Amino acid sequence: MVMLLLGLALAADPALDAPIPQPPPPTEPGPPDPSDPGPDVRMPFGRTVEETIGDAVTLRQRGDLAGARALLVTLEPQVPAAGLGAYLYQRGICEELGNAPDAARAFYEQVIALGGDFAVDAHFRRALVLEDLGLYEAALDEVLLLDKVRGLSADDELTVSLQRGISELNTGKRTRGIRRIQKALAATEGGDTHRYLRAKARYHLARALLDEADALSLTGPERRVVKRLEGRALRIKAAEQQIIALTSLQEPEWVLASLISLGDSYGRLATDLAASAPPKRLDPAQVEIYRAEVGKKAENVRTKSFHAYDSGVALATRLAWESLRVATLKERRAAFDGQR
């Protein structure tokens, strides 16, 4: 069982915040923009617009999402045309992380319409929110567009590759997606970059394994049931290995998501095991013994389901972390307690 969550800290992947490098602007300056008050215009409290956007980013990275959003909303009337792309991009990130994908999508689409330094990044973030909205094919199309952008750095290419593999998994292109993810993970192994996307990718690998396990029905001839039971156990164990690797990346949301999936899979296995038919060759007395033994094994498996949910709640408590996934873990644990 995965009991490996001590010492996690909040972390943000700077690769998701930094704009993807664009070609340098022309050396000859154009005419001045009358709507741009220039770099020396300052907010009432002595900070420039650019500095204030940076302050909002710092607040967000420290976990104060509400404070970051409030600061950006206050800043809006002061933002010059030249800084609008950066401003709208940060508004989009705040809405995205605040579980408002529709609002985030609208901000990113404004950035894309403006063009400029943040347009490519906005395309990437729009792919993420399309995924959040369950629009997996549209998300993959967005990533495929990014894959054609020239001049990306090696780090940016890895970012796109990881997300493309995830999108391929989500759209049923399992073999291709897993191969792409594994190749990208191998290229980043041991490093400290791309932690958020690496954690997300490992979650999707674990989820794919658990989905495979759940699909193996424990019905039919005895030999088939035994073989499928072994297959489920092997896949769950492989998923746990992905979760262990994911945990080392210190991205709590993906750890929590993985524990939900793991607990659910153990729960389904316990239910299927308890409902499995005894071998036909057994007499009534043997059937009774068989059901008692299978019931014990099913209860042991169900306990593992509870521990997965409980570990997630414990992690969230240690980090003072609140999110939809935390609420789900608490609901799952409470439902388990009600069945005991």
N, C-alpha and C positions, 0 to 999 in steps of 0.2 A: 504494500500500500504506500501511497506517496505521502510521506510525512516529512516534508522537506522545505518548510516555508519560513524558517527563522531568518531574520536579518534582511528581509526585502526592504528596499527603500524606493521612494517615488523617484522616477526617472523619466526624462523626456528625451527623445532622440533628436538631436540638433539637426540631423539630416532632413527631418520633416519640416523644420522651420525655415531653414536657409533657402534663399531662392536659387534655382538652378542657374548656373552662369549662362549669360547670353553674349552674343557678339558685342564687342565694344562699340560705343556710339561714335559717330563721325567726329573727326578732330576739329572740323570747322564748326563753331557754335552757330546755332540758328538764331532767329530773332527772339527777343525776350518775350515770355508769356505774361501778358498783363494780369492774368488771374493768379500768378504765382508770386506771393509776397516775398519770396527769397528765404535763404537759410537762417537769417537772423531774426525772423518773426518768432516771438516767444509767447507761450501761454502766460496767463496772469501770474502763475506761481513760478515763473522764471525758466521754464523748460521749453525747448523748441518742439514743434509738432513731431519731428523725427525722434527726438529724445523721449517724448511722451508715449509714442507707439512702442519704443523699446522698453519703457517702464511697464506697459501693459503686458508685453511678452514675458518680462521677468515675473510679474505677478502670476501669470498663467502657469509658467513653468514651476513656480513654487506651490501650485495647487489652489491658488485663489482665483478660480475661474470667474466668479461673480464680480470680484474686484477688478479684474482685467476688463471684463465686458463693460462695467460701469464707467471705467476710465475712458474707454474708446467711445462710448456713446456721448460722454461729455465733450470729447475732443472733436466730434464730427463737424460742427460749424466752422472750425478753424482750419480744416484740412485743405491745403491748396490743390489745384488740379494736378500738379506734378507729383504729389504724394498720395493721390487717391488710390492707386493700385495697391501700394503697401498697406494702406489703411483698411481697404475693403478685404484684402487677403486675411489680415489678422482678425477682422470681424467674423469672417467665415470660419476660421479655426475655432474661435470661441463658441460659435453656434454648433459646430460639428462636435466638439468635445462636450458640449452641454446637451447632447442627445436631441438636437434639432436639425436633422439632416436636410429638411426642405429649406429652412432658412439659410443654412450653410451653402447649399447648392445655389441659391439665388445670389449670394455674395460672390461666390466663385465665378458664376457666369458673368457678373458685372466686370470682374477683373479680366476675364478672357476677352470680353468685348472691348475693353480699354487697350489690350495689348501691353507691350512693355515687359519689364524685367520679371514680373510675377505671373505672366500669363501661362507659361509652361507649368509652373508649380500649381497654379489654380486648376489646370487640366488634371493633374495628378490627384489633387484633393477632391475634385469633383468625382473622379473614379471611386474614391473611398466612400463618399456619401451615397453615390448610386448603389454601391454594394450594401451600405447600411439600409437603404430603402428596398433591398431585395431585387434591384434591377441588375441582375448579374451579367446578362448579355451586354447591356449598355455600358456597364463598368469595364468589361473586357474590351469593348470597342474603343473606349477612352484610352486604355492602357496601350492598345495596339497603335493608336495614333502617336503616343509618346515614344514608342519603340522606334518610330521612324524619324524622330528629331535628331538632327546632326549636331555634333559638337558637345554632346554630354560627356561629363567626366566619368572616370571608371566607377566612382562611388555612385553617381546618379544612374549609371547603367545597371548596377546591382540593385538599386532601389526599384527601378522599373521591372527588372527581371523577377524579383521576389513577388511584387504585386501581380505581375502577369501570371506567374505560377499559381498564386492564390485564386485569381480570377478564373483560370482554366479549371482548377479543381471545382470551383463553385458552379461552373457551367457544364460539368459532366466530362470534361476532358481530363480524366483522372491520371492516366499514364503520363501524358505530356506535362501536366501540371506538377506531378510529383518529381519527375525528372528535372524540370526546370528549377524547382525549389531546392532540391538536393544539391544541384550544381552551384546555385547561388549561396547556399549555406556553407558549402565546402570552401568557397572563396572568401568567406567572412569569418570562418572558424578561428577562435582564439583572439579575435580583435574586439574593439569596443565600439565599433560603428554599427549602424543599422539595427540597433537593439530592438526597437519597437517592431519593425517589420520582420526581423528574424523570429521574435516571439510569436507574432501573428502567424507567420508561416508554419512554425512548429505546432501551433494550436491546430491549424488546418490539417496538417499531417496526422496529428493525433485523432482529430475528429473523423478523418477519412478511415482510419483503422477501426475506430469504434463503430462507425456506421457499417463497415464490413462485418464486424463481429455481430452486431445486432441483427443483420440480415440472415445469419445462419440459423435456420429453424431447428428446434429440437424435437421434431416429429418424424415419424417414419420408422423404418427398420432399426433395430438396436445398433448395428454396426455403423449405420449412417449417423445416428444420434451421437454416438461416442466420438466419431470423427469430427462432427461439427462442434461438439462441446470442446474438443481439443483445439479446434481452429479458433473458436471464440476466446479461449484462454490465452492462446498465443498472440492474438491481435490486441487484446486488452493489455497484455504485458508489454508489447511493442509500443502501444500508445502511452503507457506509463513512462517508458524511457524517453519519449519525446517530451513529456511534461516535465521530467527531471531536467532535461537540457533547457527547456523553456524557462524554468524557474531561475536558473543561474543568470538569466538576462535581466532580472529585476524589473519586470513589467507587470505590475499587479493585475491589471485588467485581463490580460491574457492567461495568467495563472488562474484567476477566478473562473474565466470562461472554460478553461480546461477541466477544472474540478467539477463544474456543473455537468459537463459532458461525461466525465468519468463516472460520477455518481449515478447519472441516469443510466449509463450502460450497465453498471453493476446491478442496478435495480431491475432492469429488464431481464438480465441473465437470471437473477434470483426468481423472478416470476415465471420465466420459461422453464427453469429447472424444476420448480415445485409442481408445475402443471404437466411435466413430461410423463408419458404413459409408461407403466412398468412393462418389462418384457413379457410376451405372451406365454412363455413356457412356465412361469411361476404359478404355484398354487395359491389359494387365498391367504394362507398363513404367511407365505413368502412375500406376497404382495404387500401385506401389512408391514412387514419388516422393511421391505424396500422403500415404501413411502415414508416411513419414519426416518430412515437414513438419509434419503433425498431431502426431506424436510430440514434436517439438521444442516446439510450442506448449503441449502438455499438460504437458511438464516445466516450462516457465516458470510455468504456472499452479500446478503442484504446489509450486514454490519459494515462491510467495506463501502457500500453506497453511503451509509450514514457518515462514516469517517471522512469521505471526500467532501461532503457538504459541510461538515463540522470544521474541517481544516480550512475551508474557504472563509467561513464566518470568523474563525480565530485570526486568520491573516488580516481580514478587513478590520477587525477590532484593534489589532496591534498597530495598524497604520492609520487608524481613524478614517478609514476609507468608506465613502458612500457612493453607490452607483446602482443602476438597475440590476446588475449582476449580483451585487451584495444582497439586494432585496430578494432575488430569486433563490439564492443559497439559503437565506433565512427561511423562506417559505418551504423549500424542499426539506430542510432539517425539521421544521415544525410539523410538517405532514408525516415525516417518519416517526417522530415522537408520538404522534397521535395514533399510530398503528401498533405501537408496542404494548 
